[in-house]
Amino acid sequence: MVVVEPHHNGGNRRQSSSVSWFSFVPLLLIVVLLYAVLVMIGADFAAPIFDIPLPSGGSWAFTVSDAVMTLALFLLFVEILKATKTGGNSVIDHALSMIVFVLCLVLFLVWPAAATSLFFLITVIALIDVVAGFSVTIRAARRDYAFGGDA
């Protein structure tokens, strides 16, 4: 993309900005792929990674499943932040997020290894990503339109 900006001496200055291919990749796809890899290597999702003693005397075990879910929630946050950007690229981003959701839904329904609560929650997170992405974009477009007003 090339942006032309007015320069202080009256001329125009061309400035190029490159768009990274990584900005188009739905980040929740990373979680889906991570889940698939962990299943393929036979990981035990209930296995504790570490234990944290609590002041109550109890102990909290942070499991592989907890780590995957924490990553999914963090990436959902980043995806929602990405949705706040307006422009032509947002349509592609929303379409790819929808594809990730459909992929999760199909895997949940037809792949026995995905018939778990963890993968169900990943699917719900993918759905939230799609709905939030469209909602944020529509809201931002309304705001931009309202500020444009009568010219």
Steps between C-alpha positions, in 0.01 A plus 500: 500500500628847415387800702545854366540759772524876460854621565584824682643663185176458305594181317383149565710231658440130423522264789462127462371281775519126478224285637628187666345170393489415869240772558257302280546168683223440752690451824248248632617268223819466706297358789317254273828381350659477845208288620535270198875463553454424870239236414728347235792467741271352764519780755302460819296820531431430867871471583615777732776727371562646845329535839452821693443482876223737607465691829190290574721194528375358173706453189406608149627282217551684170434238231574474129131570440524817710802614298319447168192683628710790633671532163162492322360776721810716454484457122127583506591828668756573227246409228248743649766771500571418134128542426514864607705587192283619216578459134474257213711240679240457773268314260773245429575469872132435579470244220806311625367508857173355373692222325681418827166482681350271234814283516467474879132414474560230239791353698292498817219315324698245295841447666477281811815656650329842490197381697631654821396789719827676420441488125136601548619810687754573223210481254295741713799737515523485119128584480548794738787619280272502194209672673721752680694576183188579302345693790807715559538573129133596461514719808818672378347554156190659654718727712711602197184565299346704784811715535510557124157665517384748241793640308 
